[in-house]
């Protein structure tokens, strides 16, 4: 087929779409949330961050809390969050997002406050801030993206890197004997009395996306109860630093990450607490 023929067919298709006006409000089943900005994608193809951003935007829109929500993003791939969400956002120093979120929530207790953090940030340099924020039971939401590696800085081993998993600083795989075990930070914080709701989700398929959205929604809704902290982990992939295609990285995540970081609720409020 010649290039001219292809151009003519594309023009004909566009004209047909315009004439039939099939893209009407009545026919829409999927549209961009108002809280999600028209921003060129910074993330690598197949990365779970983009899906997580959309879910946050959808929940904020559906709860009608856009004017009352404040987000905190630290250093790492998660830092780009403020480019995508049309809400009040602030950047925190590496690992300090939950501490900054604590200050904001205490000064503005009627606002919905959340931090959006990666594993290198939350579970490494920010371990102390994370643990103590959870232990104090601060009335906010922590959204934790766990892809088992340092994403932005070049793919170094993170606290969440699996045993035997290769990275730029563990090129032969993580050796537990010399490098220690991966840190299951979500299981750790779930034991703290200040944590009201704690769950682990993923965004690798439609079913998990729905469950992740519901978890984020609960995290925001529970703030109205002033019962403590909500912690939502999202196990994700990192195709670029895992050196895999997006499809291969999702398959590897399902076969390896989920085995070590099983999805599901770790702590939920009982009916008397709600």
N, C-alpha and C positions, 0 to 999 in steps of 0.2 A: 504494500500500500504506500503510495507516494506521500510526501510531506504535505503537499497541497490538499490531497484528499483528507488527511487527518485533520488539518486546520478547518476545512469545510465542515467535517462531521462534528467537530467541537463547537463550531459556531451554531450549527443546526440544533445541537443538543441544548445549548444555552438559550437559544431563542424559544425552543419548545418548553423549557422549564419556565421561562418568563411568561409565555402565553398561558400556560396552564395554571400558573400561580399555585403550585402545589406546596410551596413553603409558606403556608399561612399559619396563624396562631392556632387554629383548630387542629392542624396536622402535626404540630410540634410535640414530640415526646421527650426531647432532650435539648436543653438549652443552657447557656452559660449563666451561672449564678451572678447576681448583681455584685456580690462581694468579691468576685474573682476579676482581677484587672486584665485588660488586654495588653499583656506583656509577652514579648518574645521569650521562648523557653530557654532557660539557662542550663537545664539539667540534661544529662546524657540520655540518648534514646533508650527507652525501656526502664528508666529509673522510677522507683515508686514514689518519690517526693511529689511529683506532679499530681498524682492521684490523691495523695494525702492532702495537698493544698485544696484541691477541688472539694473534697469531702468536708473540710473545715468550712469552706465558703458556703456549701450547700446547707450545712447545719445552722450556721449563723443566719442565713437568709430565712430558713424555715422557722427558726425560733424568733425571728424578728428582733435580733439583738445587735444589729450592725453598729448602731450608734453607741452601744454600751459595752463593746468588747475591746479589750486591749491585749495584744500579743507581744511576746518577747522572744526574739531570735538571737542566738549567740553566734560564735564563729564556727565555720564548717559549711558544708553544703546547705544546712538548714538556714544559714544567714540570708539566703535569697528569699525567704518567706515574705519579707516585708515588701518585696517587689510585686507580689502577686495578690495580696489581700488588701482590699479597700477598707481597712479599719485602722485605728490607732495602733501603731507598732513602735517598738523601741529595740535597739540592738544592745546586747549585753557582752561583756568581756567573756573570753573563752571559759566555759564551765559555770558561769555565774548567773545563768538565766533564771533559775528558780529563786535565787536570792533577790534579783531585781523584781521578779514577779511578786515575791512576798511583799516587798516595799510598796509596790503599786497597789496591791490588793488591800493592804492595811490603811493606806492613805485614801483609797477610793473603794471602800468595801461593797458598794452597790454595783460596781462594774464586774463584768465577766472577764476574768484574767486567765491567760494560759501561756505556757512556754512551749516552744517547739524546738526539740533538741535531738542531735544525733548521738550515737553511742560513744564516739571518741570524746565528745563534749560532756555528755551527762554521766558516763560511767568511768571516765578517766580523770581528767583535770577537774571535773565538777562533782566527783563522788561525794565529797564532804557536804557541799551545798545541797545536793540531791537528798542524801540521807537525812540531814537535819531538817530540811524543808518538809519532808514526808513525816518525820518523827514528831515535828511540832503540829502536824495536822493543819497546815495552812489551807485556807479555803480557796483553792485554785486547781487548775487542770494542767498536768504535765503530759505532753504528747512526745513520745520517745521513739525515734526511728532507728531501728537496729538492723544494719546491713553487715555487721561483723567485720568492719574494716574502717580505716580512716579514708574517707572519700576524697575530700577536697585537696588534701596535702600530699597525695601521691600513693595511697594504698598501703600505708604501714599497718602493722598488726595493732588491733584495738583490744580492749579488755574483753570484748565479745567474740573475737576471732576463735573459730572452732579448733579443737585439737587436730593437728595435721594439716590445717588450712594454710596455704601459701600466701605470703604478702611480701612487700618489698623489704621488710625487716625480719621476715621469717621465710626466706626463699626456699627452704627445704621442708616447710610446714611447721606449725606451732608445736614445739616440744614441751609437753606439760612438765617434764622433769626440771627443765631449766627456765621455762617461761611462765609456768603456773597454769592453772585452769582458767577457762573462760568464766567471766563474772555474770551470773544470772541475777542481774540487778532487780528485775521485776519480782522474782521470788523473794528477794531480800527485803524490798520495801513493803511487800504484801504482809509481812509479819508485824510491821510497826502499827501501833494502836492509832496513830494519827491518820493512817490511810483508810479512807472510807470505801473506795472502789478501785480495784486493780485488775486489769485484764490484758491479754496479749492477742493481737489480731494480725492480719496481713492484708495486702491489696493485690494479690497475684491472680485472682479470678473474681467473677461476678459475685459469687456467694460470700467470699471473704471481704470484698469491698462493702457489701451491704452490712455485714457484721461490724466492720471497722467504723462505718458511718454511725451505726447505732451506738457503739461504744463512745465515740466522740460526743454524740448528742447527750448521752447519759452524763458524761463528764461535765458538760456545761449545765445541764439541768440540776445536777446535785449541788452546784454552788448555791442555788437558792435555799437549800436546806441548812447550809452552814454547819455541816457535820464533819468536815475534814477534807483531805486531799483526794483527788481522782488521778489515777495514773494509767495511761493507755499506751502500751507498747505496740508498735507496728513493725513486724519483721519484714524487711525489704531486701531487695537485691542491689548489687552494684556492678552492672555489666562491664563497665570500663576497667575497674580495678580488679575484678575477678577474671578479666581477660576472656569473657564469653559474650556470645550474642545475647540479646534480651531473652529470647526463647530458652536458650540453654541455661541462662542464669536463673530463670524461674524454675526450670526443672531441677537444677542443682539445689536451689533453695528448698523446694518441696521435699527432696530426698535427704537433705543433710541438715539445713537450718531448723526445719520443723521438728526433726527428731530430737534435737538438742534443746530447742526452744518451742515446746508444744503450745499450740494455740488454745485459747479458752480463758475463762474467768479464773482468777486466782483469789479474789476477795470481792464479795458482793454484799451489799447491805441486806439484812433480813427485813421482813415486813414491819417489824416493830420499830426499826431504825428509820424507815422512810418517812 
